[in-house]
Amino acid sequence: MAMTDPLGDMLTRIRNGQQAKKDSVLSPASKLRANVLEVLQREGYIRGYSEDSSGKHAALRIELKYFEGEPAIKHVSRVSKPGRRVYSGSKELPTVRNGLGITIVSTPRGVLSDNEARSHNVGGEVLAEVF
């Protein structure tokens, strides 16, 4: 059966891996997933990620981050879903927890955090929120 929401699947793998206190999780590779992981790494929510070609298909190994035994990501959720896409202009980008969290946005300039999108004055599809 085809996967209808690959990005949502990756976010769920991250959420489940952190609940199980895993060091890293594997997710199938794609450009969008890699771009979202790049934003999460820049913002300090994961230690990093790398290509893992040990299996039959290309995968991304995501290194999870913890602070004093607690996961760095307290909450991660998909905003724009395949059944209901959510778009926002640069002025209307949502803030998460009064700026303590980030919103990940797919813009014409690439996948950016909400702060980066505001500074570049671009809007786009609101992919996920993380805090």
All heavy atoms as an XYZ file, in Angstrom:
1005
protein
N       0.845     -1.184      0.000
C       0.000      0.000      0.000
C       0.885      1.241      0.000
O       1.874      1.313      0.708
C      -0.886     -0.014      1.231
C      -1.889      1.081      1.255
S      -2.980      0.820      2.661
C      -3.767      2.386      2.675
N       0.525      2.226     -0.776
C       1.314      3.449     -0.894
C       1.141      4.315      0.353
O       0.066      4.376      0.945
C       0.885      4.227     -2.124
N       2.231      4.976      0.725
C       2.189      5.874      1.875
C       1.626      7.223      1.409
O       2.122      7.810      0.456
C       3.604      6.050      2.422
C       3.649      6.751      3.738
S       5.313      7.023      4.356
C       6.087      5.460      4.128
N       0.593      7.716      2.088
C      -0.032      8.958      1.642
C       0.638     10.201      2.223
O       0.542     11.268      1.643
C      -1.520      8.993      2.009
O      -1.632      8.839      3.427
C      -2.280      7.892      1.307
N       1.314     10.077      3.363
C       1.937     11.239      3.991
C       3.353     10.884      4.472
O       3.555     10.579      5.647
C       1.083     11.733      5.154
C       1.551     13.064      5.692
O       2.397     13.712      5.056
O       1.044     13.470      6.759
N       4.338     10.922      3.571
C       5.697     10.537      3.955
C       6.303     11.433      5.037
O       7.005     10.943      5.921
C       6.489     10.665      2.660
C       5.498     10.745      1.577
C       4.233     11.240      2.168
N       6.030     12.730      4.991
C       6.591     13.632      5.999
C       5.970     13.356      7.371
O       6.664     13.335      8.383
C       6.369     15.089      5.591
C       6.983     16.126      6.514
C       8.488     15.941      6.605
C       6.656     17.511      6.024
N       4.677     13.126      7.402
C       4.001     12.778      8.650
C       4.555     11.483      9.228
O       4.698     11.350     10.446
N       4.878     10.528      8.358
C       5.479      9.266      8.788
C       6.827      9.521      9.457
O       7.122      8.953     10.511
C       5.635      8.335      7.585
C       6.363      7.054      7.937
O       5.813      6.262      8.728
O       7.486      6.859      7.432
N       7.663     10.382      8.869
C       8.975     10.674      9.445
C       8.827     11.357     10.810
O       9.534     11.021     11.764
C       9.803     11.559      8.518
C      11.183     11.849      9.079
S      12.117     13.024      8.116
C      11.310     14.552      8.562
N       7.906     12.301     10.928
C       7.698     12.987     12.204
C       7.218     12.012     13.272
O       7.616     12.102     14.436
C       6.706     14.140     12.027
C       7.158     15.267     11.095
C       6.042     16.290     10.917
C       8.426     15.923     11.568
N       6.382     11.052     12.880
C       5.918     10.032     13.824
C       7.057      9.127     14.253
O       7.158      8.762     15.430
C       4.776      9.213     13.197
O       3.706     10.096     12.880
C       4.285      8.132     14.144
N       7.950      8.787     13.337
C       9.114      7.974     13.697
C      10.001      8.707     14.701
O      10.519      8.103     15.639
C       9.927      7.612     12.455
C       9.256      6.578     11.582
C      10.042      6.384     10.292
N       9.289      5.621      9.324
C       9.712      4.480      8.794
N      10.874      3.979      9.122
N       8.968      3.851      7.908
N      10.176     10.020     14.510
C      10.962     10.818     15.451
C      10.279     10.836     16.819
O      10.910     10.617     17.855
C      11.166     12.253     14.915
C      12.093     12.232     13.697
C      11.716     13.170     15.998
C      12.224     13.559     12.991
N       8.972     11.084     16.833
C       8.207     11.135     18.088
C       8.295      9.797     18.828
O       8.578      9.751     20.030
C       6.752     11.482     17.774
C       5.876     11.706     18.982
C       4.422     12.009     18.621
N       4.256     12.949     17.533
C       3.715     12.641     16.350
N       3.298     11.423     16.081
N       3.580     13.569     15.425
N       8.086      8.692     18.106
C       8.132      7.367     18.725
C       9.535      7.018     19.213
O       9.700      6.424     20.270
C       7.641      6.303     17.738
C       6.167      6.413     17.457
O       5.431      7.071     18.190
N       5.727      5.786     16.384
N      10.557      7.389     18.424
C      11.935      7.109     18.820
C      12.316      7.841     20.088
O      13.014      7.296     20.953
N      11.860      9.075     20.242
C      12.193      9.824     21.451
C      11.426      9.298     22.660
O      11.957      9.294     23.760
C      11.936     11.309     21.242
C      12.985     11.906     20.337
C      13.129     13.401     20.483
O      12.148     14.117     20.579
N      14.361     13.854     20.478
N      10.207      8.837     22.462
C       9.471      8.244     23.584
C      10.133      6.956     24.056
O      10.111      6.642     25.235
C       8.026      7.960     23.183
C       7.163      9.199     23.139
C       5.734      8.888     22.739
O       5.437      7.822     22.204
N       4.845      9.827     22.990
N      10.755      6.219     23.122
C      11.434      4.967     23.461
C      12.891      5.192     23.839
O      13.631      4.228     24.021
C      11.344      3.995     22.290
N      13.333      6.470     23.920
C      14.707      6.838     24.303
C      15.759      6.245     23.371
O      16.837      5.848     23.799
C      15.006      6.406     25.739
C      14.045      6.934     26.769
C      14.327      8.359     27.094
C      13.509      8.770     28.299
N      13.127     10.143     28.275
N      15.459      6.183     22.079
C      16.410      5.672     21.086
C      17.469      6.732     20.793
O      17.217      7.933     20.905
C      15.687      5.338     19.779
C      14.634      4.281     19.899
C      15.236      2.945     19.694
C      14.121      1.899     19.623
N      14.640      0.577     19.637
N      18.673      6.272     20.383
C      19.731      7.201     19.979
C      19.470      7.740     18.581
O      19.746      8.894     18.289
C      21.098      6.506     19.979
C      21.602      6.269     21.390
O      21.189      7.017     22.297
O      22.411      5.354     21.580
N      18.949      6.861     17.708
C      18.683      7.271     16.330
C      17.529      6.450     15.772
O      17.212      5.375     16.276
C      19.929      7.085     15.461
O      20.258      5.719     15.374
N      16.911      6.985     14.714
C      15.833      6.287     14.017
C      16.110      6.336     12.526
O      16.840      7.206     12.044
C      14.441      6.897     14.319
C      14.041      6.669     15.745
C      14.396      8.365     13.980
N      15.533      5.394     11.792
C      15.672      5.350     10.337
C      14.364      5.769      9.681
O      13.287      5.430     10.167
C      16.019      3.935      9.869
C      17.473      3.513      9.930
C      17.603      2.054      9.519
C      18.335      4.377      9.061
N      14.493      6.489      8.570
C      13.333      6.904      7.790
C      13.708      6.814      6.321
O      14.849      7.119      5.970
C      12.943      8.342      8.153
O      11.880      8.780      7.364
N      12.798      6.408      5.447
C      13.121      6.392      4.013
C      13.555      7.777      3.547
O      13.055      8.793      4.030
C      11.804      5.973      3.357
C      11.068      5.238      4.422
C      11.455      5.891      5.713
N      14.489      7.807      2.606
C      15.064      9.074      2.157
C      14.216      9.752      1.091
O      13.621      9.089      0.248
C      16.470      8.839      1.615
N      14.154     11.076      1.167
C      13.583     11.912      0.112
C      14.143     13.310      0.298
O      14.648     13.655      1.368
C      12.055     11.922      0.147
O      11.587     12.748      1.182
N      14.043     14.133     -0.742
C      14.576     15.492     -0.659
C      13.820     16.329      0.367
O      14.425     17.084      1.131
C      14.514     16.182     -2.020
C      15.537     15.681     -3.007
C      15.428     16.463     -4.301
C      16.391     15.913     -5.331
N      16.279     16.626     -6.612
N      12.497     16.210      0.382
C      11.697     16.988      1.323
C      12.052     16.623      2.761
O      12.229     17.500      3.609
C      10.201     16.777      1.077
C       9.266     17.499      2.049
C       9.417     19.005      1.912
C       7.842     17.079      1.820
N      12.159     15.330      3.044
C      12.511     14.894      4.396
C      13.883     15.418      4.795
O      14.074     15.877      5.915
C      12.487     13.371      4.476
C      11.113     12.782      4.380
C      11.188     11.290      4.387
N       9.863     10.706      4.245
C       9.631      9.422      4.323
N      10.604      8.578      4.531
N       8.408      8.965      4.190
N      14.851     15.348      3.870
C      16.194     15.842      4.162
C      16.170     17.342      4.435
O      16.865     17.830      5.335
C      17.138     15.521      3.011
N      15.370     18.099      3.679
C      15.274     19.539      3.896
C      14.648     19.866      5.249
O      15.091     20.787      5.936
C      14.480     20.203      2.773
C      15.207     20.160      1.452
O      16.429     20.050      1.408
N      14.467     20.237      0.367
N      13.628     19.115      5.651
C      13.003     19.327      6.954
C      13.997     18.986      8.062
O      14.117     19.711      9.062
C      11.702     18.499      7.085
C      11.190     18.496      8.516
C      10.636     19.044      6.150
N      14.755     17.911      7.893
C      15.761     17.543      8.889
C      16.856     18.590      8.982
O      17.389     18.854     10.067
C      16.360     16.169      8.556
C      15.413     14.992      8.745
C      16.058     13.711      8.235
C      15.010     14.848     10.202
N      17.188     19.213      7.870
C      18.185     20.292      7.871
C      17.707     21.456      8.741
O      18.483     22.019      9.520
C      18.431     20.765      6.428
C      19.530     21.776      6.282
C      20.901     21.238      6.641
O      21.190     20.074      6.304
O      21.669     21.980      7.272
N      16.426     21.811      8.636
C      15.870     22.879      9.472
C      15.899     22.470     10.940
O      16.295     23.256     11.812
C      14.430     23.241      9.027
C      13.768     24.181     10.017
C      14.438     23.856      7.646
N      15.504     21.227     11.237
C      15.507     20.752     12.628
C      16.925     20.764     13.206
O      17.120     21.091     14.378
C      14.911     19.346     12.717
C      13.403     19.237     12.511
C      12.974     17.778     12.486
C      12.648     20.007     13.573
N      17.917     20.434     12.391
C      19.306     20.453     12.856
C      19.784     21.894     13.091
O      20.411     22.185     14.105
C      20.211     19.760     11.848
C      21.643     19.642     12.306
C      22.502     18.885     11.308
O      22.023     18.443     10.270
N      23.762     18.738     11.631
N      19.460     22.798     12.155
C      19.855     24.207     12.318
C      19.263     24.817     13.577
O      19.911     25.617     14.252
C      19.376     25.027     11.114
C      20.335     25.130      9.991
C      19.997     26.279      9.052
N      18.602     26.419      8.693
C      18.060     25.997      7.557
N      18.792     25.386      6.649
N      16.777     26.199      7.307
N      18.024     24.443     13.893
C      17.337     25.011     15.047
C      17.666     24.274     16.345
O      17.203     24.669     17.413
C      15.821     25.004     14.813
C      15.369     25.860     13.648
C      15.531     27.347     13.905
O      15.442     27.779     15.076
O      15.754     28.092     12.928
N      18.435     23.177     16.275
C      18.900     22.490     17.472
C      17.961     21.451     18.053
O      18.092     21.097     19.223
N      17.038     20.931     17.254
C      16.107     19.924     17.756
C      16.613     18.492     17.569
O      16.137     17.579     18.243
C      14.738     20.073     17.098
C      13.994     21.288     17.604
C      13.919     22.446     16.843
C      13.384     21.283     18.847
C      13.248     23.566     17.303
C      12.712     22.401     19.318
C      12.655     23.533     18.549
O      12.004     24.642     19.016
N      17.535     18.274     16.633
C      18.166     16.963     16.460
C      19.676     17.169     16.389
O      20.150     18.263     16.073
C      17.667     16.216     15.194
C      17.978     17.010     13.925
C      16.191     15.889     15.298
C      17.689     16.254     12.641
N      20.452     16.106     16.713
C      21.908     16.210     16.642
C      22.382     16.246     15.203
O      23.361     16.891     14.887
C      22.562     15.040     17.372
C      22.600     15.231     18.871
C      23.493     14.233     19.536
N      22.829     12.937     19.563
C      23.444     11.773     19.488
N      24.735     11.713     19.373
N      22.759     10.655     19.535
N      21.704     15.518     14.328
C      22.089     15.490     12.928
C      21.392     14.354     12.204
O      20.577     13.633     12.782
N      21.738     14.209     10.942
C      21.190     13.125     10.145
C      22.210     12.763      9.079
O      23.101     13.555      8.758
C      19.845     13.518      9.507
C      19.958     14.554      8.420
C      20.008     14.178      7.078
C      20.043     15.906      8.714
C      20.128     15.124      6.089
C      20.163     16.849      7.736
C      20.208     16.452      6.421
O      20.344     17.383      5.429
N      22.104     11.550      8.555
C      23.034     11.102      7.515
C      22.334     10.094      6.616
O      21.339      9.478      7.002
C      24.272     10.474      8.144
O      23.910      9.361      8.935
N      22.873      9.954      5.405
C      22.359      8.946      4.469
C      22.798      7.571      4.951
O      23.946      7.392      5.347
C      22.920      9.193      3.068
C      22.370     10.420      2.399
C      21.225     10.103      1.460
O      21.038      8.926      1.122
O      20.528     11.050      1.078
N      21.896      6.612      4.927
C      22.205      5.246      5.333
C      21.793      4.329      4.192
O      20.616      4.149      3.924
C      21.441      4.888      6.607
C      21.877      3.561      7.200
O      22.420      2.726      6.452
O      21.672      3.371      8.403
N      22.779      3.773      3.495
C      22.482      2.922      2.338
C      22.777      1.456      2.629
O      23.100      0.694      1.732
C      23.282      3.397      1.125
O      24.657      3.396      1.443
N      22.667      1.049      3.897
C      22.953     -0.343      4.249
C      21.825     -1.292      3.836
O      22.051     -2.475      3.660
C      23.205     -0.463      5.758
O      22.055     -0.061      6.467
N      20.625     -0.769      3.673
C      19.486     -1.608      3.301
C      19.261     -1.635      1.801
O      20.096     -1.212      1.003
N      18.098     -2.122      1.424
C      17.735     -2.233      0.018
C      17.474     -0.860     -0.600
O      17.847     -0.586     -1.726
C      16.480     -3.112     -0.066
C      16.094     -3.565     -1.437
C      14.946     -4.555     -1.333
C      14.322     -4.837     -2.673
N      13.175     -5.732     -2.560
N      16.829      0.028      0.175
C      16.507      1.374     -0.297
C      17.283      2.403      0.511
O      17.678      2.150      1.648
C      15.005      1.642     -0.144
C      14.155      0.692     -0.916
N      14.020      0.746     -2.277
C      13.399     -0.356     -0.510
C      13.218     -0.219     -2.687
N      12.820     -0.911     -1.626
N      17.467      3.581     -0.059
C      18.158      4.658      0.648
C      17.314      5.105      1.839
O      16.092      5.183      1.764
C      18.403      5.830     -0.291
N      17.998      5.398      2.947
C      17.308      5.818      4.156
C      18.081      6.960      4.806
O      19.242      7.208      4.483
C      17.171      4.650      5.124
N      17.415      7.640      5.707
C      18.043      8.698      6.487
C      18.119      8.233      7.941
O      17.107      7.827      8.515
C      17.213      9.986      6.409
C      17.109     10.635      5.041
C      16.043     11.713      5.051
C      18.437     11.214      4.635
N      19.319      8.271      8.526
C      19.490      7.958      9.944
C      19.447      9.280     10.702
O      20.281     10.145     10.495
C      20.805      7.233     10.205
C      21.012      6.921     11.676
C      22.143      5.945     11.894
N      21.909      4.652     11.287
C      21.137      3.700     11.807
N      20.509      3.902     12.938
N      20.987      2.543     11.187
N      18.459      9.435     11.574
C      18.235     10.670     12.314
C      18.763     10.493     13.735
O      18.301      9.627     14.477
C      16.737     11.030     12.347
C      16.182     11.064     10.918
C      16.500     12.346     13.058
C      14.682     10.970     10.832
N      19.757     11.315     14.113
C      20.352     11.266     15.448
C      19.521     12.143     16.378
O      19.490     13.360     16.225
C      21.798     11.775     15.409
C      22.703     11.031     14.459
C      22.997      9.612     14.916
O      23.051      9.381     16.142
O      23.143      8.743     14.038
N      18.837     11.523     17.341
C      17.950     12.258     18.239
C      18.744     12.951     19.341
O      19.840     12.530     19.693
C      16.918     11.300     18.838
C      16.055     10.564     17.816
C      15.134      9.582     18.519
C      15.253     11.533     16.983
N      18.182     14.019     19.874
C      18.866     14.838     20.864
C      18.079     14.837     22.167
O      16.852     14.938     22.157
C      18.991     16.265     20.321
C      19.822     17.193     21.154
C      19.955     18.523     20.423
C      20.830     19.475     21.166
N      20.973     20.737     20.431
N      18.808     14.727     23.281
C      18.204     14.739     24.610
C      18.930     15.761     25.474
O      20.107     16.036     25.268
C      18.300     13.352     25.261
C      17.570     12.288     24.494
C      18.223     11.532     23.528
C      16.228     12.051     24.719
C      17.549     10.568     22.801
C      15.546     11.079     23.994
C      16.218     10.348     23.049
O      15.543      9.402     22.342
N      18.214     16.337     26.440
C      18.806     17.282     27.388
C      18.426     16.832     28.788
O      17.239     16.829     29.137
C      18.296     18.704     27.110
C      18.849     19.730     28.050
C      20.173     20.116     27.948
C      18.051     20.292     29.030
C      20.692     21.048     28.820
C      18.565     21.227     29.898
C      19.886     21.613     29.797
N      19.404     16.408     29.565
C      19.200     15.879     30.917
C      18.163     14.762     30.929
O      17.270     14.719     31.773
C      18.812     17.004     31.878
C      19.909     18.022     32.076
C      19.510     19.157     33.014
O      18.340     19.179     33.476
O      20.365     20.006     33.263
N      18.256     13.866     29.956
C      17.366     12.721     29.873
C      16.021     12.993     29.228
O      15.261     12.068     28.948
N      15.693     14.246     28.993
C      14.421     14.610     28.367
C      14.633     14.864     26.883
O      15.645     15.452     26.491
C      13.839     15.877     29.011
C      13.366     15.684     30.431
C      12.184     14.741     30.521
O      11.233     14.893     29.735
O      12.234     13.833     31.367
N      13.677     14.463     26.026
C      13.821     14.717     24.586
C      13.852     16.218     24.282
O      13.170     17.005     24.945
C      12.568     14.091     23.977
C      12.009     13.196     25.021
C      12.477     13.705     26.335
N      14.661     16.618     23.304
C      14.729     18.025     22.890
C      13.415     18.446     22.236
O      13.019     19.601     22.341
C      15.895     18.240     21.929
N      12.739     17.507     21.583
C      11.453     17.799     20.937
C      10.342     17.345     21.884
O      10.151     16.155     22.109
C      11.332     17.080     19.582
C      12.406     17.555     18.627
C       9.952     17.302     18.985
C      12.447     16.818     17.309
N       9.631     18.299     22.451
C       8.514     17.968     23.342
C       7.260     17.642     22.549
O       6.455     16.813     22.946
C       8.208     19.152     24.268
C       9.365     19.600     25.120
C       9.459     18.777     26.370
C      10.484     19.327     27.321
N      11.759     18.640     27.222
N       7.091     18.338     21.416
C       5.869     18.185     20.617
C       6.234     18.394     19.149
O       6.940     19.342     18.819
C       4.847     19.240     21.061
C       3.683     19.382     20.149
N       2.583     18.580     20.229
C       3.445     20.235     19.121
C       1.713     18.938     19.302
N       2.221     19.939     18.609
N       5.786     17.501     18.298
C       5.950     17.672     16.854
C       4.650     17.231     16.196
O       4.122     16.166     16.519
C       7.180     16.904     16.309
C       7.077     15.416     16.595
C       7.369     17.142     14.833
N       4.098     18.090     15.335
C       2.846     17.726     14.684
C       2.819     18.267     13.265
O       3.423     19.289     12.960
C       1.639     18.245     15.468
O       1.618     19.651     15.431
N       2.107     17.583     12.420
C       1.935     17.953     11.017
C       0.808     18.969     10.955
O      -0.257     18.758     11.544
C       1.577     16.687     10.240
C       1.519     16.858      8.754
C       2.895     16.700      8.141
N       2.794     16.307      6.741
C       2.841     17.157      5.737
N       2.994     18.440      5.965
N       2.757     16.728      4.499
N       1.007     20.075     10.247
C      -0.033     21.097     10.111
C      -0.756     20.914      8.781
O      -1.965     20.726      8.736
C       0.564     22.522     10.221
C      -0.502     23.565      9.987
C       1.208     22.711     11.580
N      -0.022     20.983      7.681
C      -0.598     20.821      6.356
C      -0.589     19.338      6.005
O       0.467     18.719      5.930
C       0.229     21.613      5.344
O      -0.332     21.523      4.071
N      -1.758     18.771      5.817
C      -1.871     17.335      5.540
C      -2.287     17.140      4.085
O      -2.757     18.080      3.446
C      -2.897     16.720      6.482
C      -2.488     16.847      7.934
C      -3.521     16.246      8.840
C      -2.975     16.212     10.247
N      -3.759     16.876     11.234
N      -2.151     15.928      3.551
C      -2.548     15.709      2.153
C      -4.020     16.028      1.888
O      -4.377     16.479      0.813
C      -2.278     14.217      1.933
C      -1.220     13.883      2.896
C      -1.474     14.745      4.094
N      -4.883     15.843      2.858
C      -6.301     16.125      2.665
C      -6.664     17.585      2.845
O      -7.705     18.029      2.390
N      -5.816     18.321      3.531
C      -6.091     19.741      3.785
C      -4.777     20.504      3.861
O      -4.094     20.490      4.879
C      -6.852     19.917      5.087
C      -7.216     21.368      5.353
C      -8.113     21.473      6.581
N      -8.550     22.850      6.759
C      -7.881     23.731      7.497
N      -6.774     23.395      8.110
N      -8.338     24.970      7.627
N      -4.431     21.151      2.769
C      -3.193     21.920      2.710
C      -3.401     23.265      3.403
O      -4.459     23.883      3.275
C      -2.756     22.145      1.259
C      -2.489     20.871      0.496
C      -1.283     20.171      1.040
N      -0.963     19.010      0.225
C       0.000     18.157      0.516
N       0.736     18.322      1.588
N       0.231     17.125     -0.265
N      -2.382     23.712      4.139
C      -2.441     24.978      4.864
C      -1.324     25.879      4.356
O      -0.155     25.512      4.409
C      -2.287     24.754      6.386
C      -2.296     26.077      7.133
C      -3.377     23.834      6.898
N      -1.712     27.054      3.848
C      -0.742     28.023      3.335
C      -0.816     29.286      4.169
O      -1.863     29.620      4.726
C      -1.033     28.341      1.859
C      -0.905     27.143      0.965
C      -2.015     26.373      0.640
C       0.331     26.757      0.454
C      -1.908     25.254     -0.174
C       0.448     25.644     -0.366
C      -0.670     24.901     -0.664
O      -0.547     23.799     -1.465
N       0.293     30.016      4.216
C       0.327     31.234      4.993
C       1.283     32.230      4.358
O       2.342     31.847      3.847
C       0.785     30.916      6.418
O       0.832     32.074      7.186
N       0.908     33.503      4.396
C       1.793     34.556      3.917
C       2.859     34.856      4.960
O       2.781     34.390      6.102
N       3.847     35.638      4.593
C       4.957     35.909      5.517
C       4.486     36.663      6.760
O       5.021     36.471      7.846
C       6.050     36.704      4.816
O       5.565     37.968      4.411
N       3.476     37.505      6.616
C       2.984     38.283      7.760
C       2.086     37.457      8.684
O       1.959     37.755      9.864
C       2.182     39.500      7.267
C       2.929     40.394      6.294
C       3.812     41.376      7.012
C       4.379     42.408      6.077
N       5.535     41.987      5.330
N       1.460     36.405      8.147
C       0.511     35.609      8.928
C       1.093     34.290      9.420
O       0.358     33.437      9.900
C      -0.745     35.294      8.093
C      -1.545     36.500      7.680
C      -1.006     37.159      6.425
O      -0.515     36.443      5.541
O      -1.050     38.392      6.342
N       2.412     34.073      9.311
C       2.995     32.807      9.762
C       2.730     32.610     11.250
O       2.942     33.529     12.042
C       4.504     32.788      9.498
C       4.919     32.534      8.058
C       6.407     32.764      7.890
C       4.553     31.136      7.636
N       2.257     31.434     11.640
C       1.932     31.212     13.050
C       3.187     31.138     13.916
O       4.236     30.672     13.480
C       1.201     29.868     13.038
C       1.632     29.195     11.794
C       1.963     30.272     10.809
N       3.073     31.636     15.156
C       4.151     31.474     16.133
C       3.756     30.333     17.057
O       2.584     30.149     17.381
C       4.371     32.754     16.956
O       3.144     33.113     17.573
C       4.864     33.894     16.095
N       4.730     29.565     17.482
C       4.481     28.406     18.335
C       4.999     28.727     19.729
O       6.167     29.078     19.900
C       5.194     27.154     17.776
C       4.947     25.954     18.665
C       4.724     26.873     16.366
N       4.130     28.627     20.720
C       4.487     28.886     22.112
C       5.182     30.234     22.294
O       6.248     30.312     22.911
C       5.372     27.766     22.650
C       4.716     26.405     22.706
C       3.920     26.273     23.984
N       3.139     25.074     23.992
C       3.217     24.163     24.963
N       4.040     24.305     25.951
N       2.440     23.121     24.909
N       4.622     31.284     21.729
C       5.163     32.646     21.818
C       6.613     32.723     21.376
O       7.427     33.424     21.973
C       5.015     33.208     23.231
C       3.641     33.750     23.492
O       2.910     34.066     22.554
N       3.270     33.848     24.751
N       6.966     31.980     20.334
C       8.319     32.039     19.789
C       9.274     31.016     20.368
O      10.437     30.956     19.955
N       8.840     30.200     21.332
C       9.727     29.176     21.890
C       9.861     27.978     20.962
O      10.839     27.250     21.029
C       9.222     28.711     23.261
C       9.262     29.761     24.362
C       8.669     29.211     25.640
C      10.680     30.228     24.604
N       8.890     27.759     20.103
C       8.940     26.678     19.125
C       9.100     27.244     17.735
O       9.216     28.457     17.542
N       9.118     26.352     16.743
C       9.241     26.798     15.355
C       8.131     26.187     14.513
O       7.565     25.152     14.861
C      10.607     26.427     14.732
C      10.787     24.911     14.660
C      11.736     27.090     15.458
C      11.908     24.471     13.745
N       7.854     26.862     13.411
C       6.986     26.336     12.374
C       7.874     26.086     11.166
O       8.676     26.946     10.810
C       5.888     27.355     12.023
O       5.156     27.676     13.202
C       4.932     26.799     10.997
N       7.760     24.931     10.544
C       8.543     24.604      9.357
C       7.689     24.910      8.139
O       6.555     24.429      8.033
C       9.004     23.142      9.374
C       9.852     22.884     10.615
C       9.774     22.805      8.114
C      10.224     21.446     10.837
N       8.228     25.729      7.226
C       7.467     26.233      6.085
C       8.193     25.887      4.788
O       9.409     26.066      4.684
C       7.318     27.776      6.173
C       6.411     28.289      5.083
C       6.798     28.193      7.525
N       7.455     25.382      3.801
C       7.994     25.139      2.468
C       7.729     26.378      1.625
O       6.583     26.697      1.332
C       7.328     23.910      1.843
O       7.805     23.729      0.539
N       8.798     27.081      1.253
C       8.677     28.347      0.532
C       9.330     28.225     -0.840
O      10.006     27.230     -1.118
C       9.387     29.472      1.310
O      10.797     29.249      1.251
C       8.929     29.528      2.748
N       9.176     29.244     -1.691
C       9.902     29.237     -2.965
C      11.423     29.281     -2.780
O      12.168     28.912     -3.671
C       9.412     30.515     -3.656
C       8.086     30.779     -3.060
C       8.170     30.306     -1.646
N      11.881     29.699     -1.608
C      13.323     29.727     -1.307
C      13.794     28.458     -0.622
O      14.911     28.410     -0.122
C      13.639     30.921     -0.416
C      13.410     32.229     -1.105
C      14.381     33.231     -0.626
N      14.224     34.467     -1.352
C      14.709     35.604     -0.948
N      15.379     35.665      0.177
N      14.541     36.688     -1.665
N      12.949     27.450     -0.547
C      13.309     26.195      0.097
C      12.545     26.018      1.392
O      11.693     26.826      1.752
N      12.877     24.964      2.129
C      12.224     24.693      3.405
C      12.931     25.519      4.476
O      14.141     25.408      4.659
C      12.275     23.183      3.744
C      11.635     22.917      5.089
C      11.570     22.379      2.663
N      12.159     26.374      5.180
C      12.719     27.296      6.161
C      11.931     27.223      7.466
O      10.794     26.759      7.490
C      12.646     28.741      5.645
C      13.282     29.066      4.301
C      12.926     30.485      3.885
C      14.787     28.913      4.378
N      12.543     27.712      8.537
C      11.795     27.889      9.776
C      10.978     29.175      9.643
O      11.202     29.979      8.732
C      12.743     27.983     10.970
O      13.463     29.190     10.925
N      10.032     29.388     10.550
C       9.188     30.579     10.446
C       9.994     31.870     10.575
O       9.722     32.846      9.875
C       8.044     30.534     11.463
C       8.516     30.359     12.892
O       9.690     30.006     13.113
O       7.700     30.553     13.810
N      11.012     31.895     11.424
C      11.839     33.101     11.579
C      12.611     33.411     10.307
O      12.708     34.573      9.895
C      12.804     32.947     12.751
C      12.086     32.951     14.082
O      11.040     33.568     14.226
N      12.641     32.234     15.046
N      13.167     32.375      9.675
C      13.900     32.582      8.420
C      12.955     33.058      7.319
O      13.308     33.943      6.542
C      14.590     31.283      7.991
C      15.679     30.827      8.927
C      16.137     29.398      8.662
O      15.329     28.599      8.141
O      17.279     29.089      8.990
N      11.756     32.487      7.261
C      10.784     32.893      6.236
C      10.362     34.347      6.439
O      10.233     35.093      5.476
C       9.560     31.974      6.278
N      10.169     34.754      7.701
C       9.820     36.149      7.968
C      10.957     37.078      7.548
O      10.720     38.147      6.984
C       9.512     36.354      9.447
C       8.119     35.946      9.830
C       7.764     36.392     11.240
N       6.699     35.550     11.740
C       6.894     34.459     12.486
N       8.098     34.087     12.847
N       5.865     33.747     12.887
N      12.207     36.697      7.830
C      13.331     37.567      7.477
C      13.511     37.666      5.963
O      13.933     38.702      5.460
C      14.623     37.080      8.141
O      15.012     35.842      7.614
N      13.191     36.597      5.217
C      13.252     36.629      3.751
C      11.966     37.185      3.135
O      11.880     37.347      1.922
C      13.498     35.228      3.179
C      14.865     34.691      3.443
N      16.010     35.329      3.036
C      15.268     33.570      4.087
C      17.065     34.620      3.406
N      16.634     33.546      4.059
N      10.942     37.443      3.991
C       9.656     37.974      3.559
C       8.968     37.069      2.528
O       8.501     37.522      1.500
C       9.804     39.405      3.022
C       8.487     40.127      2.975
O       7.583     39.820      3.749
N       8.354     41.071      2.056
N       8.940     35.756      2.830
C       8.253     34.798      1.960
C       7.304     33.936      2.801
O       7.549     33.690      3.965
C       9.230     33.867      1.202
C      10.011     34.634      0.176
C      10.154     33.133      2.142
N       6.228     33.521      2.191
C       5.288     32.609      2.827
C       5.305     31.288      2.076
O       6.124     31.072      1.182
N       4.394     30.405      2.437
C       4.329     29.123      1.752
C       3.458     28.142      2.508
O       2.610     28.527      3.317
N       3.705     26.862      2.248
C       2.931     25.811      2.894
C       3.494     25.530      4.279
O       4.679     25.279      4.436
C       2.980     24.531      2.052
C       2.136     23.424      2.614
C       2.172     22.159      1.768
O       2.780     22.163      0.702
O       1.583     21.157      2.213
N       2.650     25.578      5.291
C       3.053     25.324      6.674
C       3.093     23.812      6.876
O       2.054     23.163      6.939
C       2.076     25.991      7.676
C       2.537     25.754      9.092
C       1.953     27.469      7.381
N       4.304     23.248      6.946
C       4.450     21.797      7.002
C       4.221     21.230      8.403
O       3.464     20.273      8.574
C       5.840     21.388      6.515
C       6.170     21.726      5.060
C       7.605     21.354      4.757
C       5.227     21.013      4.129
N       4.898     21.783      9.412
C       4.835     21.191     10.751
C       5.149     22.247     11.800
O       5.694     23.308     11.492
C       5.829     20.047     10.870
N       4.803     21.923     13.053
C       5.216     22.771     14.176
C       5.950     21.923     15.184
O       5.605     20.752     15.411
C       4.027     23.497     14.803
C       2.994     22.624     15.430
C       1.875     23.410     16.070
O       1.592     24.530     15.602
O       1.274     22.893     17.036
N       6.999     22.507     15.773
C       7.871     21.782     16.681
C       8.169     22.673     17.883
O       8.412     23.862     17.733
C       9.213     21.422     16.002
C      10.107     20.629     16.939
C       8.985     20.681     14.712
N       8.125     22.084     19.090
C       8.637     22.772     20.274
C       9.089     21.766     21.286
O       8.856     20.586     21.171
C       7.621     23.762     20.867
C       6.355     23.160     21.388
C       6.310     22.639     22.661
C       5.218     23.120     20.608
C       5.137     22.091     23.155
C       4.043     22.599     21.092
C       4.002     22.073     22.373
